[in-house]
Amino acid sequence: MPSFKWPASPLASSESHSQVYDIFVLLFTYSSPILLAALLVRFLLKMTGKKASANLEGPPGDFEGDIKVSNKLPSQSDLQKVSALPVLDAAGKSHTFKSLHDGKRKVLIVFIRHFFCGEYLRTLASVLTPESLQALPIPTDVVIIGCGQPDLIPMYIKETSCPFPIFADPTKRLYKILGMTRTLDLGPRNPEYMQMSLPTAIIRAFLQALRAGNKALRGGDFSQVGGEFILEDSRVVWCHRMKNTRDHAEFSVLRSELGYDGEKPPVRRRWSQGLVRSLSNRRQSWTKGRDRSPKGSPAASVMDQLKEEHGEEGFANEKAFHHASMNGTHIEAAALAILGEASVLANAQVSALSKFFLLPRLVPAPQALIRTTRPERLNSAPGKVLGIQSGSVRDYVQYIAHTLHNGSSLPDYTVRCEKITENSGSPIKAKTWAPLTFLSILGCAMSIAILVTSIVKQDGMALLAILLLSFLSTLIGIGSRWSLEFNERRSTRPVPRSDVVIQYPQGAFLVVKCEENGEKTARQLYWHPPECRYSVGTLAYRIISLVGTLMLMFGVICLGNATLTLQVCFAGAYLILNATYWAVAALPLQWHWDLSHFRVDRVHYAEDERCKTFTEALWKAIAISGSVEWVRWGKVAPVSPAWDKWLAEAEDVLKRGAKYDYADGTIEHPHQLPDWDPEQAMTDAHLMPWAV
């Protein structure tokens, strides 16, 4: 695989270079899914070209073409087994399968695939109306059964306008006992009941799943195919089992079996269908060209497989019942893929500075990184920044300054003094080797492990899921790649010294003395926040977000339909990743940033940093800064006559020259603060009006 070298940011070059860069990103964005799809198809063709083994784990023949199923009527023993099996209505109430046809002369039971596949039912509702069914020589009822969850039935009724009762069999036991199996083959022809093209039907089903919201993975097994059964006096007299995903019984056949006359069913045709049918002489399946199973090698029936797996009493055994139902496992594994937004967003911006962010890998809750807009500046922290000499005020602490000082961790009423200087030649950047780097490598390693496992287990759905979800992180990395850009001062006029005081919500104060080129340091850290300059333009990013959203949706759907073994692999990977992302999010910000561009030294005072009251802490900050003015214009102290008197007295103490001695501020030689009792002065200030 050729190495990929990240191109230089176009923002440092001309406008034409920026346009060329955006075009490159657009081409990469559109071509990546096509290349991935080509690789996937090549793998599937190679994988399904091998002879299927009867003892393969998971459903054999998912991509084999038309599966060999018989339309032989179910035996009486099979009917007895299914008679007591439960089906669920829209309210979740349980009914026995026998109750659906018992006491009725004739019933047509249609087993659909999943609750996002509604084209057959839409046409059925127009071809077989309840009125015409009751007018037949033998009045007939129609019952619909799907393999999804019952809470999707109301949505399904609304989408298909179905007038017939619909039930759910999430365990798929009815499907298995009655001989219906699984496949993803499209079949060799477009059936007559299809009123729209295949791409349109797929897009419609996808949009229907999107409207379902958090129920999108509860529609049922996408590879499960159904069939049609006609019962008279609770006996099956005719049946048809699907051989591929578009092999429902044609309505002309159904009408004939139900007792309609020879009139052609009133199905509206699309003008293009004749052309489509004339061009569809070759198979339209995922595995075009695959050899059929050789004659004389009949596949074991589903019942035989279940007996071999669970014994003669398999279905009576509760353990076997739960093993037969994979739906809950699918939902839980897919849900893990979208959990953990907070821990992912905690360090998302600094992660995008690292080249490791471009690695294809699994990321918990990738939807958190697909944002409609990108932040123009880094997040600020609560606090108030006051310029001691300049008089400037900011009602927040900029991100870099917050990361450098970490003042929010100071205990209540703590006063600290720090001296900051710049080091040349070391820019502000993300650390190359940091906990976030470990997360990227861990996610990439898990992607490779699951990719290899899906190939070994020949699970096409899992393979598609891991490719989509892993390369989604690379796509997001391209769209989110950025660099810090500081605003340089253009004026050359002299400016005052730029020491600052930062007041934190917990009543703590941090006095910062900016040494050597202090105005530039203060400008970068406290007054003019750096901007995020992205390597990709806004239009390209929006297209990347759209493609990334589609990749995420299809990836989660494919994950929900992978085999149990791969479901467990995905679930384990996301559990580990969620735990590690949470742990890394709890680490201090300094662990992720390389801030060696600045040097911070503590200035020590003889008095303890911890103060008992806000008044004591404020006096210590005033004494260290050598000024009272920033308290007034920053409105740090309450506005009252008593506080005005207290501030005037504090200013008097400073003017008398009692600032601090000539010590160097080290631990061995700490500075001394003026000898003044701020608490007693405040008490006297409050009593002064009464004394007069």
VMD Tcl script that draws the C-alpha trace (Angstrom):
set ca {
  {0.00 0.00 0.00}
  {1.56 3.35 -0.98}
  {2.41 5.74 1.83}
  {0.29 8.86 2.16}
  {2.05 12.12 2.88}
  {-0.15 14.88 4.24}
  {0.11 17.95 2.00}
  {1.07 21.32 3.42}
  {-1.70 23.65 4.53}
  {-2.98 25.75 1.63}
  {-3.57 28.70 3.93}
  {0.11 29.54 3.89}
  {0.10 29.70 0.09}
  {-1.90 31.49 -2.58}
  {-5.66 31.34 -3.13}
  {-5.21 29.20 -6.25}
  {-3.32 26.63 -4.23}
  {-6.21 26.53 -1.75}
  {-8.66 25.78 -4.58}
  {-6.44 23.00 -5.93}
  {-6.20 21.56 -2.43}
  {-10.01 21.54 -2.01}
  {-10.42 19.81 -5.38}
  {-7.92 17.15 -4.30}
  {-9.85 16.52 -1.09}
  {-13.16 16.29 -2.98}
  {-11.70 13.72 -5.37}
  {-10.28 11.74 -2.46}
  {-13.63 11.89 -0.63}
  {-15.63 10.59 -3.58}
  {-13.12 8.01 -4.74}
  {-12.49 6.39 -1.34}
  {-15.95 4.78 -1.00}
  {-15.73 3.56 -4.61}
  {-12.34 1.97 -4.01}
  {-13.57 0.37 -0.80}
  {-16.65 -0.98 -2.56}
  {-14.50 -2.43 -5.35}
  {-12.24 -4.15 -2.83}
  {-15.26 -5.49 -0.98}
  {-16.87 -6.88 -4.13}
  {-13.59 -8.50 -5.14}
  {-13.33 -10.13 -1.73}
  {-16.93 -11.34 -1.79}
  {-16.50 -12.83 -5.25}
  {-13.37 -14.62 -4.15}
  {-14.92 -15.71 -0.87}
  {-18.13 -17.05 -2.37}
  {-16.24 -18.77 -5.16}
  {-15.15 -21.36 -2.62}
  {-17.37 -24.34 -2.03}
  {-19.65 -23.78 0.97}
  {-19.08 -26.15 3.82}
  {-22.00 -27.60 5.71}
  {-20.37 -27.05 9.05}
  {-19.54 -23.36 8.54}
  {-20.47 -21.10 11.41}
  {-23.33 -18.72 10.71}
  {-25.85 -18.89 7.88}
  {-24.33 -20.67 4.87}
  {-24.82 -19.25 1.45}
  {-25.56 -15.61 2.26}
  {-24.11 -14.58 -1.11}
  {-24.45 -17.82 -3.08}
  {-27.25 -16.91 -5.46}
  {-30.68 -18.54 -5.41}
  {-30.73 -20.90 -2.45}
  {-32.21 -24.35 -2.79}
  {-35.50 -24.38 -0.94}
  {-38.51 -26.55 -1.49}
  {-42.15 -25.54 -1.71}
  {-43.10 -28.78 -0.05}
  {-45.98 -28.35 2.38}
  {-45.01 -28.35 6.07}
  {-45.61 -31.63 7.82}
  {-48.27 -32.05 10.48}
  {-45.54 -32.33 13.13}
  {-44.11 -29.00 12.01}
  {-47.55 -27.40 12.34}
  {-47.91 -28.80 15.82}
  {-44.52 -27.34 16.77}
  {-45.42 -23.85 15.55}
  {-49.00 -23.81 16.81}
  {-48.01 -22.70 20.31}
  {-45.17 -20.39 19.27}
  {-45.80 -16.74 20.18}
  {-46.11 -13.76 17.86}
  {-46.39 -10.16 19.11}
  {-48.80 -7.44 18.04}
  {-48.04 -3.72 17.90}
  {-48.69 -3.34 21.63}
  {-46.27 -6.17 22.45}
  {-49.09 -8.53 23.45}
  {-48.37 -12.20 22.78}
  {-50.59 -14.41 20.58}
  {-50.09 -18.02 19.58}
  {-49.51 -18.74 15.91}
  {-52.52 -21.07 16.02}
  {-54.79 -18.20 17.04}
  {-54.04 -16.44 13.75}
  {-55.78 -19.11 11.68}
  {-57.83 -21.18 14.11}
  {-61.57 -20.92 13.47}
  {-61.10 -19.31 10.05}
  {-61.97 -21.12 6.84}
  {-59.09 -19.73 4.78}
  {-56.07 -17.60 5.71}
  {-53.15 -16.27 3.67}
  {-50.10 -15.79 5.94}
  {-47.33 -13.67 4.41}
  {-43.87 -13.78 6.01}
  {-42.03 -10.59 5.05}
  {-38.28 -9.99 5.39}
  {-37.94 -7.02 7.77}
  {-39.90 -3.93 8.70}
  {-38.00 -1.66 6.31}
  {-38.88 -3.81 3.28}
  {-42.37 -2.69 2.32}
  {-42.62 -2.74 -1.48}
  {-44.35 -6.14 -1.64}
  {-46.86 -5.16 1.02}
  {-47.67 -1.83 -0.66}
  {-48.62 -3.63 -3.85}
  {-50.38 -6.42 -1.96}
  {-52.71 -3.88 -0.31}
  {-53.83 -2.63 -3.75}
  {-54.13 -6.05 -5.41}
  {-55.81 -8.03 -2.62}
  {-58.30 -5.71 -0.94}
  {-60.23 -6.87 2.16}
  {-63.51 -6.45 0.30}
  {-62.47 -8.62 -2.64}
  {-61.04 -11.28 -0.30}
  {-64.34 -11.55 1.60}
  {-66.25 -11.80 -1.69}
  {-64.35 -14.94 -2.76}
  {-66.11 -18.34 -2.79}
  {-64.23 -19.06 0.42}
  {-63.85 -15.79 2.35}
  {-60.17 -15.28 3.08}
  {-58.23 -13.39 5.73}
  {-54.66 -12.11 5.37}
  {-52.07 -12.01 8.17}
  {-48.59 -10.44 7.92}
  {-45.64 -11.61 10.04}
  {-42.21 -9.91 10.18}
  {-38.99 -10.75 12.03}
  {-38.40 -7.32 13.59}
  {-39.45 -5.85 16.90}
  {-43.18 -5.18 17.53}
  {-42.73 -1.49 18.34}
  {-41.97 -0.87 14.64}
  {-45.34 -2.24 13.48}
  {-47.19 1.13 13.71}
  {-44.49 2.78 11.59}
  {-44.65 -0.10 9.10}
  {-48.43 0.16 8.80}
  {-48.13 3.89 8.13}
  {-45.43 3.41 5.49}
  {-47.23 0.60 3.60}
  {-50.89 1.58 4.21}
  {-51.47 -2.08 4.99}
  {-55.11 -2.90 5.97}
  {-54.22 -6.37 7.31}
  {-53.11 -7.29 10.84}
  {-49.32 -7.38 11.31}
  {-47.42 -9.39 13.91}
  {-43.75 -9.80 14.83}
  {-41.62 -12.92 15.39}
  {-38.28 -11.48 16.64}
  {-36.91 -14.94 17.42}
  {-37.50 -16.13 13.82}
  {-38.51 -19.58 15.11}
  {-41.56 -19.65 12.83}
  {-39.33 -18.88 9.86}
  {-36.92 -21.69 10.71}
  {-39.42 -24.42 11.47}
  {-41.50 -23.62 8.38}
  {-38.40 -23.94 6.18}
  {-37.60 -20.30 5.37}
  {-33.90 -19.49 5.40}
  {-31.47 -16.60 4.89}
  {-29.80 -15.05 1.86}
  {-28.74 -11.65 0.53}
  {-28.96 -12.57 -3.14}
  {-31.06 -10.22 -5.29}
  {-32.24 -12.87 -7.72}
  {-31.99 -13.13 -11.51}
  {-34.95 -10.90 -12.41}
  {-37.02 -7.93 -11.36}
  {-40.37 -9.25 -10.04}
  {-43.67 -7.95 -11.31}
  {-44.71 -6.62 -7.93}
  {-41.77 -4.17 -7.84}
  {-43.32 -0.77 -8.59}
  {-40.00 1.08 -8.41}
  {-36.41 0.51 -9.43}
  {-34.09 -1.38 -7.09}
  {-31.92 1.68 -6.21}
  {-35.08 3.69 -5.45}
  {-36.38 0.90 -3.23}
  {-33.08 0.72 -1.35}
  {-32.97 4.49 -0.81}
  {-36.58 4.48 0.34}
  {-35.86 1.72 2.87}
  {-32.79 3.60 4.06}
  {-34.74 6.82 4.58}
  {-37.41 4.85 6.39}
  {-34.73 3.50 8.73}
  {-33.46 7.04 9.34}
  {-36.94 8.22 10.29}
  {-37.13 5.38 12.80}
  {-34.34 7.06 14.79}
  {-33.01 4.87 17.58}
  {-35.23 2.02 16.33}
  {-33.31 1.78 13.04}
  {-31.69 -1.49 14.12}
  {-34.92 -3.11 15.30}
  {-36.40 -3.82 11.88}
  {-35.17 -7.42 11.79}
  {-32.55 -9.56 10.10}
  {-31.84 -8.11 6.64}
  {-30.77 -11.51 5.31}
  {-33.89 -13.35 6.47}
  {-36.27 -14.21 3.60}
  {-39.90 -15.15 3.99}
  {-42.69 -16.78 2.05}
  {-46.44 -17.24 1.69}
  {-48.68 -19.94 3.18}
  {-52.39 -20.60 2.52}
  {-54.28 -22.50 5.23}
  {-57.76 -23.96 4.99}
  {-59.35 -25.14 8.21}
  {-55.90 -24.84 9.90}
  {-54.22 -27.07 7.28}
  {-51.58 -25.79 4.85}
  {-52.84 -26.35 1.30}
  {-50.25 -24.26 -0.58}
  {-46.96 -22.54 0.19}
  {-44.14 -20.65 -1.45}
  {-40.72 -20.00 0.11}
  {-38.46 -17.23 -1.14}
  {-35.22 -18.22 -2.89}
  {-33.77 -14.70 -2.85}
  {-34.61 -11.29 -1.43}
  {-37.01 -10.48 -4.31}
  {-38.78 -13.82 -4.66}
  {-42.15 -13.24 -3.02}
  {-44.98 -15.05 -4.78}
  {-46.29 -13.11 -7.78}
  {-49.82 -11.81 -7.37}
  {-51.11 -13.67 -10.41}
  {-50.15 -16.92 -8.67}
  {-51.64 -15.80 -5.36}
  {-54.92 -14.74 -6.94}
  {-55.20 -18.07 -8.71}
  {-54.56 -20.04 -5.50}
  {-57.01 -17.90 -3.54}
  {-59.83 -18.49 -6.01}
  {-59.92 -15.30 -8.04}
  {-60.95 -15.55 -11.68}
  {-58.37 -15.39 -14.46}
  {-58.36 -11.60 -14.56}
  {-54.90 -10.07 -14.44}
  {-54.18 -8.35 -11.12}
  {-54.41 -4.53 -11.28}
  {-50.71 -3.76 -10.87}
  {-49.50 -0.43 -12.26}
  {-46.36 -0.77 -14.37}
  {-43.48 1.68 -14.73}
  {-42.70 2.76 -18.31}
  {-39.06 1.72 -17.95}
  {-39.68 -1.77 -16.62}
  {-39.82 -3.39 -20.06}
  {-36.44 -1.95 -20.91}
  {-35.01 -2.99 -17.55}
  {-36.34 -6.53 -17.91}
  {-34.94 -6.84 -21.45}
  {-31.50 -5.89 -20.16}
  {-31.58 -8.16 -17.11}
  {-30.86 -11.52 -18.71}
  {-27.83 -11.96 -16.51}
  {-27.97 -12.42 -12.74}
  {-28.19 -9.34 -10.53}
  {-26.64 -10.72 -7.38}
  {-23.58 -9.82 -5.34}
  {-21.87 -12.96 -6.54}
  {-22.32 -12.88 -10.30}
  {-20.69 -15.85 -11.91}
  {-20.74 -18.13 -8.88}
  {-21.31 -21.79 -9.66}
  {-24.49 -23.33 -8.30}
  {-24.31 -26.20 -5.88}
  {-23.77 -29.44 -7.78}
  {-26.74 -31.65 -8.35}
  {-27.09 -34.63 -6.09}
  {-25.85 -32.80 -2.99}
  {-29.07 -31.77 -1.21}
  {-28.65 -29.30 1.65}
  {-29.75 -30.37 5.10}
  {-33.05 -28.89 6.16}
  {-33.19 -26.24 8.82}
  {-34.87 -28.64 11.23}
  {-32.11 -31.23 10.78}
  {-29.50 -28.55 11.48}
  {-31.29 -27.46 14.63}
  {-31.67 -31.04 15.86}
  {-28.00 -31.66 15.23}
  {-27.18 -28.49 17.15}
  {-29.56 -28.81 20.09}
  {-30.81 -32.40 20.06}
  {-34.33 -33.68 19.55}
  {-35.69 -31.45 22.31}
  {-33.84 -28.38 21.03}
  {-36.79 -26.10 20.60}
  {-38.29 -27.14 23.90}
  {-35.08 -26.15 25.61}
  {-35.10 -22.53 26.78}
  {-31.37 -22.22 26.15}
  {-31.83 -23.17 22.52}
  {-34.65 -20.64 22.25}
  {-32.37 -17.79 23.25}
  {-29.59 -19.08 20.99}
  {-31.99 -19.05 18.04}
  {-32.67 -15.34 18.57}
  {-29.77 -13.10 17.55}
  {-31.76 -9.88 17.36}
  {-30.97 -8.60 20.85}
  {-27.26 -9.23 20.37}
  {-27.27 -7.21 17.15}
  {-28.93 -4.25 18.80}
  {-26.61 -4.18 21.80}
  {-23.42 -4.51 19.75}
  {-24.50 -1.77 17.35}
  {-25.51 0.50 20.24}
  {-22.01 0.25 21.72}
  {-20.62 1.76 18.51}
  {-22.43 5.06 19.12}
  {-21.90 5.42 22.89}
  {-19.31 7.61 24.58}
  {-19.74 11.03 22.92}
  {-18.54 13.03 25.93}
  {-15.22 11.20 26.31}
  {-14.53 11.45 22.56}
  {-15.30 15.18 22.39}
  {-13.18 15.96 25.47}
  {-9.92 15.87 23.45}
  {-11.25 15.90 19.88}
  {-9.65 19.21 18.90}
  {-6.12 18.44 20.13}
  {-6.37 14.95 18.59}
  {-6.90 16.49 15.15}
  {-3.47 18.16 15.40}
  {-1.74 14.77 15.36}
  {-1.01 12.78 12.21}
  {-2.12 9.66 14.05}
  {-5.67 11.07 13.83}
  {-5.63 10.02 10.16}
  {-5.19 6.30 10.95}
  {-8.16 4.13 9.88}
  {-9.42 2.85 13.19}
  {-12.44 2.21 15.37}
  {-13.61 5.26 17.33}
  {-16.43 5.21 19.89}
  {-19.34 7.49 19.00}
  {-17.87 8.74 15.69}
  {-21.03 10.80 15.13}
  {-19.69 13.21 17.77}
  {-16.85 14.14 15.39}
  {-19.16 14.73 12.40}
  {-20.14 18.29 13.20}
  {-22.12 20.72 11.05}
  {-19.56 23.45 11.78}
  {-16.00 23.35 13.03}
  {-14.88 25.46 16.01}
  {-13.01 28.61 15.00}
  {-11.27 28.88 18.38}
  {-10.38 26.56 21.22}
  {-12.77 26.33 24.14}
  {-12.30 28.85 26.93}
  {-12.45 28.16 30.67}
  {-14.38 30.08 33.37}
  {-12.52 32.89 35.05}
  {-11.70 36.61 34.71}
  {-8.41 37.93 33.30}
  {-7.38 41.47 34.34}
  {-4.43 43.44 33.00}
  {-2.58 45.02 35.94}
  {-1.02 47.81 33.86}
  {-3.12 47.77 30.67}
  {-6.58 47.82 32.25}
  {-7.87 45.11 29.89}
  {-10.54 42.70 31.11}
  {-11.63 39.31 29.75}
  {-14.51 37.36 31.27}
  {-12.94 34.01 30.36}
  {-9.57 32.27 30.35}
  {-8.29 31.23 26.95}
  {-7.66 27.54 26.33}
  {-3.85 27.64 26.04}
  {-3.50 29.79 29.17}
  {-5.90 27.50 31.04}
  {-3.90 24.44 29.98}
  {-0.59 26.10 30.90}
  {-1.59 27.33 34.37}
  {-4.35 24.82 35.27}
  {-5.72 27.40 37.71}
  {-9.11 25.72 38.00}
  {-7.44 23.05 40.15}
  {-6.36 25.60 42.77}
  {-8.08 25.18 46.15}
  {-10.56 27.83 47.32}
  {-9.05 31.22 48.26}
  {-5.57 30.28 47.05}
  {-3.20 33.00 45.77}
  {-0.27 31.97 43.59}
  {2.31 33.91 41.62}
  {4.02 32.60 38.48}
  {6.63 34.04 36.15}
  {6.35 33.16 32.46}
  {8.94 33.49 29.67}
  {9.04 32.38 26.04}
  {11.43 29.79 24.61}
  {12.36 30.28 20.99}
  {12.16 27.51 18.38}
  {9.50 25.32 19.98}
  {5.97 25.95 18.64}
  {2.76 25.10 20.48}
  {1.57 21.74 19.23}
  {0.13 18.38 20.27}
  {2.54 15.92 21.79}
  {3.70 13.32 19.29}
  {3.68 10.51 21.82}
  {0.87 10.96 24.29}
  {-2.16 9.04 25.61}
  {-4.14 10.18 22.56}
  {-1.54 8.55 20.32}
  {-2.03 5.31 22.23}
  {-5.80 5.54 21.61}
  {-5.28 5.92 17.85}
  {-2.90 2.96 17.67}
  {-5.20 0.83 19.85}
  {-8.21 1.59 17.64}
  {-6.20 0.80 14.50}
  {-4.98 -2.51 15.96}
  {-8.55 -3.51 16.83}
  {-9.70 -2.65 13.31}
  {-7.01 -4.89 11.82}
  {-7.90 -7.72 14.20}
  {-11.62 -7.55 13.35}
  {-10.83 -7.22 9.64}
  {-8.77 -10.42 9.71}
  {-11.42 -12.20 11.77}
  {-14.20 -11.23 9.36}
  {-12.17 -12.59 6.43}
  {-11.37 -15.82 8.25}
  {-15.01 -16.26 9.30}
  {-16.20 -15.19 5.83}
  {-18.62 -12.64 7.26}
  {-19.31 -10.12 4.51}
  {-21.49 -7.87 6.67}
  {-18.80 -7.61 9.36}
  {-16.17 -6.90 6.71}
  {-18.25 -4.09 5.25}
  {-18.93 -2.71 8.74}
  {-15.26 -2.64 9.79}
  {-14.18 -0.99 6.52}
  {-16.86 1.69 6.71}
  {-16.39 2.45 10.42}
  {-12.57 2.41 10.25}
  {-12.10 4.56 7.16}
  {-14.72 6.92 8.54}
  {-12.12 8.05 11.10}
  {-9.65 8.81 8.29}
  {-12.29 10.83 6.46}
  {-13.09 12.75 9.64}
  {-9.37 13.33 10.20}
  {-9.00 14.91 6.76}
  {-11.93 17.24 7.36}
  {-10.82 18.20 10.88}
  {-7.07 18.67 10.26}
  {-6.01 22.12 11.54}
  {-3.17 24.24 12.89}
  {-2.85 27.09 15.40}
  {-2.48 30.61 14.03}
  {-1.67 33.47 16.39}
  {-2.55 37.09 15.68}
  {0.64 39.10 15.46}
  {0.71 42.73 16.64}
  {1.07 45.09 13.70}
  {1.60 48.39 15.54}
  {5.11 49.36 16.68}
  {4.15 51.88 19.36}
  {5.29 51.08 22.91}
  {2.86 49.36 25.23}
  {2.80 49.11 29.03}
  {3.99 46.11 30.96}
  {1.59 43.19 30.58}
  {1.29 41.42 33.93}
  {-2.13 39.90 34.57}
  {-4.27 38.64 37.44}
  {-6.62 35.71 36.83}
  {-9.58 35.38 39.19}
  {-11.18 31.93 39.27}
  {-14.77 31.09 40.33}
  {-13.61 29.34 43.52}
  {-12.16 32.61 44.83}
  {-8.56 31.78 43.86}
  {-6.17 34.30 42.28}
  {-3.21 33.71 39.97}
  {-0.80 36.61 39.47}
  {1.26 36.16 36.28}
  {4.37 38.23 35.65}
  {5.29 38.25 31.94}
  {9.05 38.56 31.56}
  {11.11 39.31 28.38}
  {8.87 40.34 25.51}
  {5.99 40.13 27.93}
  {3.52 42.03 25.71}
  {3.73 39.35 23.02}
  {3.38 36.58 25.58}
  {0.35 38.19 27.19}
  {-1.22 38.85 23.79}
  {-0.92 35.22 22.73}
  {-2.04 33.70 26.00}
  {-4.64 36.06 27.45}
  {-5.93 38.76 25.11}
  {-6.04 37.49 21.52}
  {-6.87 33.78 21.25}
  {-5.26 31.79 18.42}
  {-7.52 30.79 15.55}
  {-8.02 27.29 14.17}
  {-6.88 27.27 10.53}
  {-8.20 24.17 8.76}
  {-6.52 22.44 5.86}
  {-9.86 21.78 4.16}
  {-12.27 24.48 3.00}
  {-15.84 24.80 4.24}
  {-17.46 23.33 1.11}
  {-15.15 20.31 1.10}
  {-15.79 19.78 4.82}
  {-19.56 19.78 4.32}
  {-19.27 17.15 1.62}
  {-16.95 15.12 3.84}
  {-19.51 15.36 6.66}
  {-22.27 14.12 4.34}
  {-20.21 11.18 3.09}
  {-19.09 10.42 6.65}
  {-22.69 10.40 7.89}
  {-23.69 7.91 5.20}
  {-20.66 5.73 5.98}
  {-21.58 5.73 9.67}
  {-25.22 4.81 9.01}
  {-24.43 1.99 6.62}
  {-21.62 0.80 8.89}
  {-23.92 0.55 11.91}
  {-26.59 -1.25 9.86}
  {-24.01 -3.75 8.58}
  {-22.70 -4.21 12.12}
  {-26.21 -4.99 13.31}
  {-26.46 -7.80 10.74}
  {-23.07 -9.44 11.28}
  {-22.81 -12.97 12.68}
  {-22.71 -13.58 16.42}
  {-18.94 -14.19 16.49}
  {-18.17 -10.85 14.89}
  {-20.84 -9.13 16.99}
  {-18.93 -10.28 20.07}
  {-15.64 -9.01 18.57}
  {-17.13 -5.58 17.87}
  {-18.76 -5.43 21.29}
  {-15.49 -6.28 23.05}
  {-13.56 -3.72 20.99}
  {-16.01 -0.91 21.72}
  {-16.15 -1.77 25.43}
  {-12.35 -1.54 25.68}
  {-12.22 1.65 23.59}
  {-14.97 3.35 25.58}
  {-13.17 2.56 28.83}
  {-9.80 3.84 27.55}
  {-11.31 6.99 26.03}
  {-13.02 7.73 29.34}
  {-9.76 7.24 31.24}
  {-7.80 9.49 28.86}
  {-10.51 12.17 29.04}
  {-9.96 12.31 32.81}
  {-6.24 13.09 32.42}
  {-4.92 16.68 32.75}
  {-4.78 18.69 29.53}
  {-1.01 19.12 29.92}
  {-0.57 15.43 29.07}
  {-1.72 16.06 25.51}
  {-0.10 19.41 24.65}
  {3.54 20.27 23.98}
  {3.79 23.69 25.68}
  {7.57 23.79 25.93}
  {7.38 27.10 24.02}
  {6.67 28.69 27.42}
  {8.58 28.36 30.65}
  {6.60 28.81 33.88}
  {8.38 29.35 37.22}
  {6.70 29.62 40.61}
  {7.40 32.79 42.61}
  {7.40 31.98 46.33}
  {6.26 34.09 49.27}
  {6.81 33.54 52.94}
  {3.07 33.44 53.63}
  {1.01 30.36 52.89}
  {-0.75 30.30 49.49}
  {-3.96 29.12 51.14}
  {-6.10 31.86 52.65}
  {-9.10 31.53 54.94}
  {-11.37 34.18 53.41}
  {-11.91 36.04 50.15}
  {-10.82 39.30 51.80}
  {-7.49 37.81 52.80}
  {-6.98 36.31 49.34}
  {-7.79 39.60 47.61}
  {-5.30 41.52 49.77}
  {-2.55 39.02 49.01}
  {-3.24 39.32 45.24}
  {-3.13 43.13 45.54}
  {0.14 43.04 47.49}
  {1.81 40.69 44.98}
  {0.61 42.67 41.95}
  {1.49 46.03 43.57}
  {-1.73 47.67 42.39}
  {-5.32 48.22 43.48}
  {-6.66 49.64 40.21}
  {-7.37 46.27 38.59}
  {-9.73 45.47 41.47}
  {-11.76 48.61 40.73}
  {-12.05 48.43 36.95}
  {-12.46 44.66 36.99}
  {-15.23 44.91 39.63}
  {-13.56 42.17 41.64}
  {-14.69 43.53 45.00}
  {-18.26 44.44 45.94}
  {-19.27 48.08 45.35}
  {-20.02 49.63 48.76}
  {-18.63 52.42 50.98}
  {-17.00 49.88 53.27}
  {-15.15 48.19 50.42}
  {-14.14 51.59 48.99}
  {-12.65 52.47 52.39}
  {-10.87 49.11 52.55}
  {-9.38 49.49 49.04}
  {-8.18 53.02 49.83}
  {-6.43 51.77 52.96}
  {-4.84 48.88 51.01}
  {-3.59 51.34 48.41}
  {-2.13 53.46 51.22}
  {-0.16 50.49 52.52}
  {1.32 49.90 49.07}
  {2.21 53.59 48.58}
  {4.14 53.63 51.85}
  {6.63 51.37 50.11}
  {5.74 48.18 51.92}
  {5.48 45.97 48.83}
  {8.04 43.24 49.28}
  {11.70 42.91 49.98}
  {14.65 42.22 47.67}
  {14.47 38.42 47.86}
  {14.54 36.45 44.60}
  {11.27 34.57 45.20}
  {12.78 31.10 45.45}
  {11.89 28.57 48.11}
  {15.12 29.44 49.95}
  {14.57 33.20 49.68}
  {10.83 33.89 49.50}
  {9.35 37.37 49.24}
  {7.74 39.07 52.22}
  {4.30 40.72 52.05}
  {3.49 43.98 53.88}
  {2.46 43.57 57.48}
  {-1.25 44.47 57.34}
  {-4.36 42.76 58.69}
  {-7.01 42.85 55.91}
  {-9.70 41.23 58.06}
  {-9.39 43.81 60.86}
  {-9.34 46.61 58.29}
  {-12.59 45.31 56.77}
  {-14.19 45.11 60.22}
  {-13.17 48.71 60.94}
  {-14.46 49.84 57.54}
  {-17.87 48.33 58.26}
  {-18.01 49.96 61.70}
  {-16.82 53.38 60.53}
  {-20.27 54.89 59.70}
  {-21.60 53.94 63.13}
  {-18.55 55.38 64.89}
  {-19.22 58.74 63.26}
}
mol new
graphics top color blue
foreach p $ca { graphics top sphere $p radius 0.5 }
foreach p [lrange $ca 0 end-1] q [lrange $ca 1 end] { graphics top cylinder $p $q radius 0.2 }
display resetview
